Amino acid sequence: MTAMLLDALLPTRCPLCGHPGPVPCRACRKTVPPVRWVGAPSGVTTLTAVLAYEGPTRTLLAALKYRGATAVVQWLAVIMAEAVGAVAPLPVWITWAPTSRVRRTVRGFDQAELLAREVGVHLQLPVEASLNRQGSQHQTGRSRSQRLHPGHMFQPVPHLPHHGPVLVVDDVCTTGATISAAAWALRSAGVSVVHALVAARTP
Ligand SMILES: [Zn+2]
C-alpha cells in the first residue's frame, strides 16, 4: 500500500495542533497568515499566492511534503482556486512546475502535481504535464546566484498539449526562480500568457 493511499484512509489530524478532524482545524485556519504583497517574477504574467510562507504555513507545507497529507492538498486547492478566479486573460489549461526526480522518488509523489490536479478539479480546467526538470540539484544545495539564474531548469515536452493562457501551479515561491524558469520554458514552446498560482510566497 502506498504512503498516499494509507494517508487517505487514516483519520485526519490537524498538522498544526494535532486535533483530530479537518486539516487544518477551524481554529488553526485563522492562524495561517495571508500573503500581503505579490510581485510577478520574470516571464510570469501574474502571480497569485494565497499564504505568507512563515510560521504555521511552513508547518502546513512541511506536512504536505513529508507526510503525504492529502487532506492538506484538498484544503489548499480550494483556497488557491478561489484566489485565482479573477486573473485575465483567463487560463484555459493548468500545468505544474515538477519537483526533482530524486524528491519525487523519495516522497512517492510530486506535491506540485497534486495541487495542480486538485485545483483543476475546482476550476474545471484540463491539467497536463508540460515540463521536464533538468538535472537533480536540490535548491537548498545551490548558491544564491545559481538559484536566481537557473538557466534551463525546465524543458517543455515535445508536443505541448495547449498553447492558450496557462496556469502554472507550485507549492512555494521563494526567490521566484523556479516559477520564472517554468514560465520561460513554456514561452519558448509558444505559450504567451503564463499565470502562476502558488500556495505560499515568501513575505
Ligand atoms: Zn489545529
Residues whose N, C-alpha, C, O or C-beta is under 5 A from the ligand:
A	BS01	ZN	C14 L16 C17 G18 H19 C25 C28
